[in-house]
Amino acid sequence: MGFFTRLFVPRTVRRAVHPVRTVKRAVTPKPVKNLQRSLHPVSNFEYSVERSIATSLRSGGKRKATVYTHGNCTGRHRTPAAAARCRNR
């Protein structure tokens, strides 16, 4: 599966294209899968890098929620009003 295919085609569609492989994967015992995976460390590294890039591009760089803090309070308030009402001043 190519890098660009992984970017643009959803995983469910990619899995549906190979129905025999899905069944074969389900039947294979876990120890055998782990052994096969450990035999190709370079391929695994390349795949993990591709997956992380594809995931970050697909997520679109979601922003974190804004939080408000004050003084020595360890709470992270959602609004300035909640920070003003806080008892830990």
Biopython code that builds the backbone (N, CA, C, O; Angstrom):
import numpy as np
from Bio.PDB.StructureBuilder import StructureBuilder

atoms = [
    (1, "MET", "N", (0.869, -1.169, 0.000)),
    (1, "MET", "CA", (0.000, 0.000, 0.000)),
    (1, "MET", "C", (0.911, 1.224, 0.000)),
    (1, "MET", "O", (1.793, 1.352, 0.849)),
    (2, "GLY", "N", (0.693, 2.106, -0.940)),
    (2, "GLY", "CA", (1.548, 3.275, -1.074)),
    (2, "GLY", "C", (1.216, 4.366, -0.063)),
    (2, "GLY", "O", (0.171, 4.357, 0.588)),
    (3, "PHE", "N", (2.142, 5.293, 0.036)),
    (3, "PHE", "CA", (1.995, 6.383, 0.999)),
    (3, "PHE", "C", (0.798, 7.260, 0.658)),
    (3, "PHE", "O", (0.020, 7.609, 1.545)),
    (4, "PHE", "N", (0.636, 7.621, -0.609)),
    (4, "PHE", "CA", (-0.462, 8.503, -0.995)),
    (4, "PHE", "C", (-1.812, 7.811, -0.881)),
    (4, "PHE", "O", (-2.816, 8.450, -0.566)),
    (5, "THR", "N", (-1.841, 6.519, -1.134)),
    (5, "THR", "CA", (-3.085, 5.773, -0.962)),
    (5, "THR", "C", (-3.524, 5.818, 0.495)),
    (5, "THR", "O", (-4.710, 5.958, 0.795)),
    (6, "ARG", "N", (-2.560, 5.699, 1.387)),
    (6, "ARG", "CA", (-2.868, 5.729, 2.814)),
    (6, "ARG", "C", (-3.411, 7.089, 3.225)),
    (6, "ARG", "O", (-4.222, 7.182, 4.147)),
    (7, "LEU", "N", (-2.967, 8.150, 2.544)),
    (7, "LEU", "CA", (-3.431, 9.491, 2.882)),
    (7, "LEU", "C", (-4.879, 9.734, 2.474)),
    (7, "LEU", "O", (-5.662, 10.308, 3.232)),
    (8, "PHE", "N", (-5.224, 9.293, 1.274)),
    (8, "PHE", "CA", (-6.502, 9.705, 0.700)),
    (8, "PHE", "C", (-7.626, 8.676, 0.778)),
    (8, "PHE", "O", (-8.796, 9.046, 0.686)),
    (9, "VAL", "N", (-7.303, 7.409, 0.943)),
    (9, "VAL", "CA", (-8.331, 6.369, 0.964)),
    (9, "VAL", "C", (-8.552, 5.924, 2.408)),
    (9, "VAL", "O", (-7.590, 5.573, 3.091)),
    (10, "PRO", "N", (-9.801, 5.931, 2.889)),
    (10, "PRO", "CA", (-10.070, 5.513, 4.270)),
    (10, "PRO", "C", (-9.646, 4.066, 4.521)),
    (10, "PRO", "O", (-9.637, 3.246, 3.603)),
    (11, "ARG", "N", (-9.303, 3.764, 5.753)),
    (11, "ARG", "CA", (-8.817, 2.435, 6.109)),
    (11, "ARG", "C", (-9.862, 1.353, 5.831)),
    (11, "ARG", "O", (-9.515, 0.254, 5.398)),
    (12, "THR", "N", (-11.126, 1.653, 6.073)),
    (12, "THR", "CA", (-12.167, 0.635, 5.845)),
    (12, "THR", "C", (-12.229, 0.235, 4.377)),
    (12, "THR", "O", (-12.447, -0.932, 4.054)),
    (13, "VAL", "N", (-12.037, 1.207, 3.493)),
    (13, "VAL", "CA", (-12.060, 0.905, 2.057)),
    (13, "VAL", "C", (-10.834, 0.091, 1.674)),
    (13, "VAL", "O", (-10.927, -0.857, 0.894)),
    (14, "ARG", "N", (-9.685, 0.465, 2.226)),
    (14, "ARG", "CA", (-8.461, -0.276, 1.916)),
    (14, "ARG", "C", (-8.564, -1.719, 2.393)),
    (14, "ARG", "O", (-8.085, -2.629, 1.716)),
    (15, "ARG", "N", (-9.187, -1.941, 3.558)),
    (15, "ARG", "CA", (-9.347, -3.310, 4.065)),
    (15, "ARG", "C", (-10.314, -4.117, 3.202)),
    (15, "ARG", "O", (-10.110, -5.310, 2.976)),
    (16, "ALA", "N", (-11.363, -3.460, 2.726)),
    (16, "ALA", "CA", (-12.370, -4.158, 1.924)),
    (16, "ALA", "C", (-11.814, -4.606, 0.573)),
    (16, "ALA", "O", (-12.335, -5.543, -0.033)),
    (17, "VAL", "N", (-10.771, -3.948, 0.104)),
    (17, "VAL", "CA", (-10.173, -4.294, -1.188)),
    (17, "VAL", "C", (-9.482, -5.650, -1.104)),
    (17, "VAL", "O", (-9.353, -6.339, -2.116)),
    (18, "HIS", "N", (-9.034, -6.045, 0.092)),
    (18, "HIS", "CA", (-8.318, -7.303, 0.269)),
    (18, "HIS", "C", (-9.072, -8.223, 1.236)),
    (18, "HIS", "O", (-8.609, -8.427, 2.358)),
    (19, "PRO", "N", (-10.218, -8.782, 0.834)),
    (19, "PRO", "CA", (-11.008, -9.595, 1.767)),
    (19, "PRO", "C", (-10.305, -10.878, 2.204)),
    (19, "PRO", "O", (-10.480, -11.312, 3.343)),
    (20, "VAL", "N", (-9.512, -11.497, 1.323)),
    (20, "VAL", "CA", (-8.830, -12.742, 1.683)),
    (20, "VAL", "C", (-7.778, -12.465, 2.736)),
    (20, "VAL", "O", (-7.604, -13.249, 3.669)),
    (21, "ARG", "N", (-7.073, -11.350, 2.589)),
    (21, "ARG", "CA", (-6.042, -11.011, 3.558)),
    (21, "ARG", "C", (-6.655, -10.767, 4.932)),
    (21, "ARG", "O", (-6.045, -11.097, 5.949)),
    (22, "THR", "N", (-7.846, -10.196, 4.971)),
    (22, "THR", "CA", (-8.511, -9.940, 6.244)),
    (22, "THR", "C", (-8.822, -11.253, 6.959)),
    (22, "THR", "O", (-8.590, -11.376, 8.162)),
    (23, "VAL", "N", (-9.340, -12.222, 6.230)),
    (23, "VAL", "CA", (-9.657, -13.532, 6.816)),
    (23, "VAL", "C", (-8.379, -14.220, 7.268)),
    (23, "VAL", "O", (-8.323, -14.795, 8.356)),
    (24, "LYS", "N", (-7.354, -14.157, 6.426)),
    (24, "LYS", "CA", (-6.082, -14.791, 6.743)),
    (24, "LYS", "C", (-5.468, -14.170, 8.006)),
    (24, "LYS", "O", (-4.901, -14.868, 8.847)),
    (25, "ARG", "N", (-5.594, -12.870, 8.115)),
    (25, "ARG", "CA", (-5.062, -12.159, 9.279)),
    (25, "ARG", "C", (-5.809, -12.571, 10.545)),
    (25, "ARG", "O", (-5.204, -12.698, 11.609)),
    (26, "ALA", "N", (-7.103, -12.777, 10.433)),
    (26, "ALA", "CA", (-7.916, -13.156, 11.598)),
    (26, "ALA", "C", (-7.603, -14.575, 12.067)),
    (26, "ALA", "O", (-7.691, -14.876, 13.257)),
    (27, "VAL", "N", (-7.235, -15.448, 11.121)),
    (27, "VAL", "CA", (-6.981, -16.855, 11.455)),
    (27, "VAL", "C", (-5.570, -17.061, 12.019)),
    (27, "VAL", "O", (-5.348, -17.989, 12.796)),
    (28, "THR", "N", (-4.631, -16.216, 11.639)),
    (28, "THR", "CA", (-3.240, -16.372, 12.071)),
    (28, "THR", "C", (-3.113, -16.159, 13.578)),
    (28, "THR", "O", (-3.614, -15.161, 14.095)),
    (29, "PRO", "N", (-2.456, -17.072, 14.295)),
    (29, "PRO", "CA", (-2.289, -16.918, 15.748)),
    (29, "PRO", "C", (-1.409, -15.715, 16.092)),
    (29, "PRO", "O", (-0.534, -15.330, 15.316)),
    (30, "LYS", "N", (-1.648, -15.142, 17.240)),
    (30, "LYS", "CA", (-0.927, -13.935, 17.674)),
    (30, "LYS", "C", (0.592, -14.144, 17.766)),
    (30, "LYS", "O", (1.335, -13.266, 17.326)),
    (31, "PRO", "N", (1.087, -15.256, 18.311)),
    (31, "PRO", "CA", (2.543, -15.438, 18.359)),
    (31, "PRO", "C", (3.191, -15.443, 16.970)),
    (31, "PRO", "O", (4.304, -14.948, 16.793)),
    (32, "VAL", "N", (2.489, -16.000, 16.005)),
    (32, "VAL", "CA", (3.019, -16.017, 14.639)),
    (32, "VAL", "C", (3.063, -14.600, 14.079)),
    (32, "VAL", "O", (4.028, -14.226, 13.411)),
    (33, "LYS", "N", (2.039, -13.818, 14.343)),
    (33, "LYS", "CA", (2.029, -12.423, 13.892)),
    (33, "LYS", "C", (3.186, -11.648, 14.498)),
    (33, "LYS", "O", (3.879, -10.905, 13.803)),
    (34, "ASN", "N", (3.391, -11.826, 15.813)),
    (34, "ASN", "CA", (4.477, -11.121, 16.487)),
    (34, "ASN", "C", (5.835, -11.516, 15.918)),
    (34, "ASN", "O", (6.712, -10.667, 15.758)),
    (35, "LEU", "N", (6.013, -12.799, 15.612)),
    (35, "LEU", "CA", (7.266, -13.262, 15.037)),
    (35, "LEU", "C", (7.489, -12.644, 13.663)),
    (35, "LEU", "O", (8.589, -12.182, 13.358)),
    (36, "GLN", "N", (6.459, -12.633, 12.841)),
    (36, "GLN", "CA", (6.581, -12.041, 11.504)),
    (36, "GLN", "C", (6.909, -10.556, 11.591)),
    (36, "GLN", "O", (7.719, -10.047, 10.815)),
    (37, "ARG", "N", (6.281, -9.867, 12.533)),
    (37, "ARG", "CA", (6.498, -8.442, 12.701)),
    (37, "ARG", "C", (7.922, -8.152, 13.144)),
    (37, "ARG", "O", (8.527, -7.174, 12.703)),
    (38, "SER", "N", (8.460, -8.999, 14.018)),
    (38, "SER", "CA", (9.806, -8.759, 14.543)),
    (38, "SER", "C", (10.895, -9.048, 13.517)),
    (38, "SER", "O", (12.030, -8.602, 13.684)),
    (39, "LEU", "N", (10.571, -9.780, 12.468)),
    (39, "LEU", "CA", (11.575, -10.115, 11.459)),
    (39, "LEU", "C", (11.870, -8.959, 10.507)),
    (39, "LEU", "O", (12.849, -9.015, 9.764)),
    (40, "HIS", "N", (11.053, -7.928, 10.515)),
    (40, "HIS", "CA", (11.229, -6.823, 9.580)),
    (40, "HIS", "C", (11.254, -5.482, 10.308)),
    (40, "HIS", "O", (10.326, -4.690, 10.145)),
    (41, "PRO", "N", (12.284, -5.201, 11.106)),
    (41, "PRO", "CA", (12.298, -3.955, 11.882)),
    (41, "PRO", "C", (12.382, -2.700, 11.019)),
    (41, "PRO", "O", (11.808, -1.671, 11.375)),
    (42, "VAL", "N", (13.087, -2.768, 9.895)),
    (42, "VAL", "CA", (13.212, -1.588, 9.040)),
    (42, "VAL", "C", (11.871, -1.259, 8.402)),
    (42, "VAL", "O", (11.473, -0.095, 8.351)),
    (43, "SER", "N", (11.180, -2.271, 7.921)),
    (43, "SER", "CA", (9.857, -2.054, 7.332)),
    (43, "SER", "C", (8.903, -1.488, 8.368)),
    (43, "SER", "O", (8.102, -0.605, 8.063)),
    (44, "ASN", "N", (8.985, -1.992, 9.586)),
    (44, "ASN", "CA", (8.115, -1.496, 10.647)),
    (44, "ASN", "C", (8.383, -0.035, 10.945)),
    (44, "ASN", "O", (7.452, 0.738, 11.170)),
    (45, "PHE", "N", (9.661, 0.349, 10.946)),
    (45, "PHE", "CA", (10.015, 1.742, 11.214)),
    (45, "PHE", "C", (9.464, 2.649, 10.117)),
    (45, "PHE", "O", (8.890, 3.700, 10.404)),
    (46, "GLU", "N", (9.640, 2.238, 8.856)),
    (46, "GLU", "CA", (9.121, 3.035, 7.734)),
    (46, "GLU", "C", (7.604, 3.172, 7.834)),
    (46, "GLU", "O", (7.061, 4.259, 7.641)),
    (47, "TYR", "N", (6.932, 2.080, 8.131)),
    (47, "TYR", "CA", (5.479, 2.088, 8.223)),
    (47, "TYR", "C", (5.013, 3.006, 9.350)),
    (47, "TYR", "O", (4.041, 3.744, 9.189)),
    (48, "SER", "N", (5.705, 2.963, 10.491)),
    (48, "SER", "CA", (5.293, 3.806, 11.609)),
    (48, "SER", "C", (5.477, 5.279, 11.287)),
    (48, "SER", "O", (4.655, 6.103, 11.690)),
    (49, "VAL", "N", (6.540, 5.628, 10.569)),
    (49, "VAL", "CA", (6.751, 7.023, 10.177)),
    (49, "VAL", "C", (5.658, 7.469, 9.213)),
    (49, "VAL", "O", (5.103, 8.558, 9.356)),
    (50, "GLU", "N", (5.352, 6.625, 8.235)),
    (50, "GLU", "CA", (4.290, 6.956, 7.274)),
    (50, "GLU", "C", (2.953, 7.134, 7.982)),
    (50, "GLU", "O", (2.212, 8.072, 7.685)),
    (51, "ARG", "N", (2.639, 6.237, 8.919)),
    (51, "ARG", "CA", (1.371, 6.328, 9.648)),
    (51, "ARG", "C", (1.279, 7.608, 10.457)),
    (51, "ARG", "O", (0.229, 8.249, 10.485)),
    (52, "SER", "N", (2.370, 7.989, 11.117)),
    (52, "SER", "CA", (2.322, 9.198, 11.937)),
    (52, "SER", "C", (2.158, 10.441, 11.079)),
    (52, "SER", "O", (1.441, 11.366, 11.462)),
    (53, "ILE", "N", (2.817, 10.476, 9.918)),
    (53, "ILE", "CA", (2.666, 11.626, 9.009)),
    (53, "ILE", "C", (1.242, 11.688, 8.477)),
    (53, "ILE", "O", (0.621, 12.751, 8.468)),
    (54, "ALA", "N", (0.728, 10.542, 8.034)),
    (54, "ALA", "CA", (-0.623, 10.508, 7.480)),
    (54, "ALA", "C", (-1.659, 10.910, 8.521)),
    (54, "ALA", "O", (-2.602, 11.638, 8.209)),
    (55, "THR", "N", (-1.491, 10.444, 9.748)),
    (55, "THR", "CA", (-2.439, 10.766, 10.811)),
    (55, "THR", "C", (-2.409, 12.252, 11.130)),
    (55, "THR", "O", (-3.458, 12.867, 11.319)),
    (56, "SER", "N", (-1.213, 12.836, 11.192)),
    (56, "SER", "CA", (-1.129, 14.262, 11.510)),
    (56, "SER", "C", (-1.715, 15.110, 10.391)),
    (56, "SER", "O", (-2.338, 16.136, 10.662)),
    (57, "LEU", "N", (-1.528, 14.701, 9.141)),
    (57, "LEU", "CA", (-2.107, 15.458, 8.031)),
    (57, "LEU", "C", (-3.626, 15.353, 8.022)),
    (57, "LEU", "O", (-4.322, 16.327, 7.734)),
    (58, "ARG", "N", (-4.139, 14.159, 8.340)),
    (58, "ARG", "CA", (-5.582, 13.965, 8.331)),
    (58, "ARG", "C", (-6.267, 14.701, 9.468)),
    (58, "ARG", "O", (-7.388, 15.186, 9.314)),
    (59, "SER", "N", (-5.594, 14.785, 10.614)),
    (59, "SER", "CA", (-6.222, 15.427, 11.763)),
    (59, "SER", "C", (-6.302, 16.932, 11.588)),
    (59, "SER", "O", (-7.139, 17.575, 12.221)),
    (60, "GLY", "N", (-5.459, 17.510, 10.748)),
    (60, "GLY", "CA", (-5.545, 18.938, 10.459)),
    (60, "GLY", "C", (-5.022, 19.825, 11.566)),
    (60, "GLY", "O", (-5.372, 21.004, 11.608)),
    (61, "GLY", "N", (-4.213, 19.320, 12.450)),
    (61, "GLY", "CA", (-3.625, 20.141, 13.505)),
    (61, "GLY", "C", (-4.669, 20.768, 14.412)),
    (61, "GLY", "O", (-4.760, 21.991, 14.516)),
    (62, "LYS", "N", (-5.443, 19.939, 15.056)),
    (62, "LYS", "CA", (-6.498, 20.443, 15.945)),
    (62, "LYS", "C", (-5.892, 21.233, 17.094)),
    (62, "LYS", "O", (-4.882, 20.835, 17.674)),
    (63, "ARG", "N", (-6.521, 22.356, 17.416)),
    (63, "ARG", "CA", (-6.007, 23.197, 18.489)),
    (63, "ARG", "C", (-6.486, 22.710, 19.846)),
    (63, "ARG", "O", (-7.541, 22.085, 19.963)),
    (64, "LYS", "N", (-5.708, 23.001, 20.849)),
    (64, "LYS", "CA", (-6.092, 22.672, 22.217)),
    (64, "LYS", "C", (-7.092, 23.711, 22.713)),
    (64, "LYS", "O", (-7.094, 24.848, 22.242)),
    (65, "ALA", "N", (-7.933, 23.326, 23.650)),
    (65, "ALA", "CA", (-8.910, 24.244, 24.226)),
    (65, "ALA", "C", (-8.188, 25.284, 25.081)),
    (65, "ALA", "O", (-7.203, 24.973, 25.751)),
    (66, "THR", "N", (-8.684, 26.515, 25.051)),
    (66, "THR", "CA", (-8.103, 27.578, 25.866)),
    (66, "THR", "C", (-8.472, 27.357, 27.321)),
    (66, "THR", "O", (-9.618, 27.043, 27.644)),
    (67, "VAL", "N", (-7.482, 27.526, 28.204)),
    (67, "VAL", "CA", (-7.737, 27.403, 29.633)),
    (67, "VAL", "C", (-7.263, 28.667, 30.332)),
    (67, "VAL", "O", (-6.361, 29.354, 29.852)),
    (68, "TYR", "N", (-7.871, 28.964, 31.456)),
    (68, "TYR", "CA", (-7.541, 30.150, 32.232)),
    (68, "TYR", "C", (-7.041, 29.722, 33.606)),
    (68, "TYR", "O", (-7.665, 28.904, 34.281)),
    (69, "THR", "N", (-5.919, 30.283, 34.004)),
    (69, "THR", "CA", (-5.373, 29.994, 35.324)),
    (69, "THR", "C", (-5.150, 31.313, 36.052)),
    (69, "THR", "O", (-5.178, 32.382, 35.443)),
    (70, "HIS", "N", (-4.929, 31.229, 37.350)),
    (70, "HIS", "CA", (-4.698, 32.437, 38.135)),
    (70, "HIS", "C", (-3.898, 32.088, 39.371)),
    (70, "HIS", "O", (-4.059, 31.005, 39.935)),
    (71, "GLY", "N", (-3.038, 32.993, 39.795)),
    (71, "GLY", "CA", (-2.282, 32.830, 41.033)),
    (71, "GLY", "C", (-1.631, 31.472, 41.170)),
    (71, "GLY", "O", (-0.998, 30.978, 40.237)),
    (72, "ASN", "N", (-1.789, 30.864, 42.347)),
    (72, "ASN", "CA", (-1.212, 29.550, 42.628)),
    (72, "ASN", "C", (-2.206, 28.413, 42.420)),
    (72, "ASN", "O", (-1.939, 27.277, 42.812)),
    (73, "CYS", "N", (-3.329, 28.703, 41.818)),
    (73, "CYS", "CA", (-4.377, 27.695, 41.614)),
    (73, "CYS", "C", (-3.901, 26.653, 40.602)),
    (73, "CYS", "O", (-3.351, 26.997, 39.556)),
    (74, "THR", "N", (-4.118, 25.388, 40.922)),
    (74, "THR", "CA", (-3.717, 24.318, 40.007)),
    (74, "THR", "C", (-4.841, 23.958, 39.043)),
    (74, "THR", "O", (-4.638, 23.156, 38.131)),
    (75, "GLY", "N", (-6.020, 24.539, 39.234)),
    (75, "GLY", "CA", (-7.148, 24.252, 38.357)),
    (75, "GLY", "C", (-7.001, 24.922, 37.006)),
    (75, "GLY", "O", (-6.390, 25.983, 36.888)),
    (76, "ARG", "N", (-7.570, 24.289, 35.985)),
    (76, "ARG", "CA", (-7.546, 24.865, 34.645)),
    (76, "ARG", "C", (-8.984, 25.199, 34.283)),
    (76, "ARG", "O", (-9.770, 24.308, 33.959)),
    (77, "HIS", "N", (-9.329, 26.473, 34.336)),
    (77, "HIS", "CA", (-10.709, 26.908, 34.162)),
    (77, "HIS", "C", (-11.023, 27.135, 32.688)),
    (77, "HIS", "O", (-10.159, 27.549, 31.915)),
    (78, "ARG", "N", (-12.271, 26.857, 32.310)),
    (78, "ARG", "CA", (-12.673, 26.990, 30.905)),
    (78, "ARG", "C", (-12.995, 28.428, 30.515)),
    (78, "ARG", "O", (-12.846, 28.794, 29.349)),
    (79, "THR", "N", (-13.429, 29.242, 31.460)),
    (79, "THR", "CA", (-13.789, 30.629, 31.159)),
    (79, "THR", "C", (-13.134, 31.561, 32.165)),
    (79, "THR", "O", (-12.790, 31.138, 33.269)),
    (80, "PRO", "N", (-12.954, 32.843, 31.791)),
    (80, "PRO", "CA", (-12.401, 33.804, 32.755)),
    (80, "PRO", "C", (-13.321, 33.976, 33.963)),
    (80, "PRO", "O", (-12.850, 34.206, 35.077)),
    (81, "ALA", "N", (-14.640, 33.864, 33.741)),
    (81, "ALA", "CA", (-15.582, 33.993, 34.850)),
    (81, "ALA", "C", (-15.386, 32.862, 35.855)),
    (81, "ALA", "O", (-15.451, 33.094, 37.062)),
    (82, "ALA", "N", (-15.153, 31.673, 35.389)),
    (82, "ALA", "CA", (-14.931, 30.547, 36.287)),
    (82, "ALA", "C", (-13.631, 30.738, 37.074)),
    (82, "ALA", "O", (-13.549, 30.361, 38.243)),
    (83, "ALA", "N", (-12.629, 31.316, 36.439)),
    (83, "ALA", "CA", (-11.379, 31.598, 37.141)),
    (83, "ALA", "C", (-11.592, 32.657, 38.211)),
    (83, "ALA", "O", (-10.984, 32.591, 39.280)),
    (84, "ALA", "N", (-12.457, 33.642, 37.933)),
    (84, "ALA", "CA", (-12.734, 34.700, 38.905)),
    (84, "ALA", "C", (-13.524, 34.171, 40.097)),
    (84, "ALA", "O", (-13.338, 34.642, 41.219)),
    (85, "ARG", "N", (-14.414, 33.188, 39.864)),
    (85, "ARG", "CA", (-15.217, 32.604, 40.941)),
    (85, "ARG", "C", (-14.461, 31.595, 41.780)),
    (85, "ARG", "O", (-14.936, 31.192, 42.841)),
    (86, "CYS", "N", (-13.310, 31.190, 41.329)),
    (86, "CYS", "CA", (-12.569, 30.110, 41.996)),
    (86, "CYS", "C", (-12.219, 30.496, 43.437)),
    (86, "CYS", "O", (-11.868, 31.644, 43.710)),
    (87, "ARG", "N", (-12.317, 29.540, 44.343)),
    (87, "ARG", "CA", (-12.042, 29.783, 45.756)),
    (87, "ARG", "C", (-10.550, 29.701, 46.080)),
    (87, "ARG", "O", (-10.128, 30.164, 47.139)),
    (88, "ASN", "N", (-9.766, 29.135, 45.208)),
    (88, "ASN", "CA", (-8.335, 28.974, 45.459)),
    (88, "ASN", "C", (-7.572, 30.210, 45.011)),
    (88, "ASN", "O", (-6.847, 30.151, 44.017)),
    (89, "ARG", "N", (-7.711, 31.292, 45.695)),
    (89, "ARG", "CA", (-7.004, 32.508, 45.281)),
    (89, "ARG", "C", (-5.758, 32.690, 46.076)),
    (89, "ARG", "O", (-5.030, 33.661, 45.869)),
]
sb = StructureBuilder()
sb.init_structure("model")
sb.init_model(0)
sb.init_chain("A")
sb.init_seg("    ")
for serial, (resi, resn, name, xyz) in enumerate(atoms, 1):
    if name == "N":
        sb.init_residue(resn, " ", resi, " ")
    sb.init_atom(name, np.array(xyz, "f"), 0.0, 1.0, " ", f" {name:<3s}", serial, name[0])
structure = sb.get_structure()
